[in-house]
Amino acid sequence: QQENADLKKENAELQRQLDQAKIDSEENQRLRDLNGLRQQRRDFTFEAARVIERSTSNWSRTLTLNKGTGLGVAIGDCVVDQYGYLVGVVTEAGANWCTVTTILDTDSQLGALVFRTGEVTVAMGDLALMGQGKLKLSYLEGESSLINGDMIVTSNISGKFLPGILVGYATDITVDYNDNLTKSGYLIPAARFDRLQEVLVITDLKDAGPEINE
């Protein structure tokens, strides 16, 4: 019995070590991705931050980060994940913390472009879609060639977000039944909000860099 107990204890310790090794490996990969993005987007100045709190209500989706004004983070700064996918915008900031309103929030609205065609659209948070992790795409002309899977990026007409950042992918595109002159659909964000642990705050904009590549 003692031997069995010792073996169980040893197995439990080995499993704990394996679990910790997996966590460390995943964290190292995220950090490598963050550093890789810094090299790719030299037009941006980044401040890396960790998600320390998530706030989810019936109408809002926000994140609290562990960096703030003491390190150059300011209200209005865009936030992206380790791959450069849009997460949201800083809406509150203290000396060592900030709050990010994500693009899933019902108050979120941004001008966007269909990367393949250059068509203009608007992506916005929607109360009914928030639980599904989607945004609404609106104001597309009826002749739009937008198709499911098209990449949607931020446009230069968006007041809150820097242009050329990947927002997500179009899905369920339909002709609006009320006038047959416009189309609408949904957008699946590229960022995985349920997995976010480290993000990058874009604190400054340098010379124009390369456009986003598919």
PyMOL commands that set and color helices and strands:
alter all, ss='L'
color gray80, all
select helices_A, chain A and resi 2-40+69-71+127-130
alter helices_A, ss='H'
color red, helices_A
select strands_A, chain A and resi 44-56+61-65+78-80+86-93+98-102+109-114+120-124+135-141+151-154+166-175+182-189+198-205
alter strands_A, ss='S'
color yellow, strands_A
deselect
rebuild
show_as cartoon
